[in-house]
Amino acid sequence: MRVGYSVLKEIHEKAFTPSASDYGLTQIEFENFILFLEQKGYVERVLRVNERFSLNPARLTAKAIDLLEENKHYIESYPERSGLKAWIQVEKELYSNGAEAE
């Protein structure tokens, strides 16, 4: 949920354009995640040209703004851009079953 919250927050506030490297994702994982957000009705106006895409013109739907509001408790611990990987790792560890450690 933290990755989704962060991507939506940054698209909405336009402080910076989120990228795969901000979250420790591969480019294809990030692109698939953005496509998922579009298909679920959270993001619109993602610019696609050939094999490339841009979030600069993207905007949130009312559904996404509601989601940000419902999860505003995240803002208390929300880091600067450089701390996003560690911030999302907290949730990953919380819900992990330890399978990666074996």
Rosetta blueprint (number, residue, H / E / L):
1 M L
2 R H
3 V H
4 G H
5 Y H
6 S H
7 V H
8 L H
9 K H
10 E H
11 I H
12 H H
13 E H
14 K L
15 A L
16 F L
17 T L
18 P L
19 S L
20 A H
21 S H
22 D H
23 Y H
24 G L
25 L L
26 T L
27 Q H
28 I H
29 E H
30 F H
31 E H
32 N H
33 F H
34 I H
35 L H
36 F H
37 L H
38 E H
39 Q H
40 K L
41 G L
42 Y L
43 V E
44 E E
45 R L
46 V L
47 L E
48 R E
49 V E
50 N L
51 E L
52 R E
53 F E
54 S E
55 L L
56 N L
57 P L
58 A L
59 R E
60 L E
61 T L
62 A H
63 K H
64 A H
65 I H
66 D H
67 L H
68 L H
69 E H
70 E H
71 N L
72 K H
73 H H
74 Y H
75 I H
76 E H
77 S H
78 Y L
79 P L
80 E L
81 R H
82 S H
83 G H
84 L H
85 K H
86 A H
87 W H
88 I H
89 Q H
90 V H
91 E H
92 K H
93 E H
94 L H
95 Y H
96 S L
97 N L
98 G L
99 A H
100 E H
101 A H
102 E L
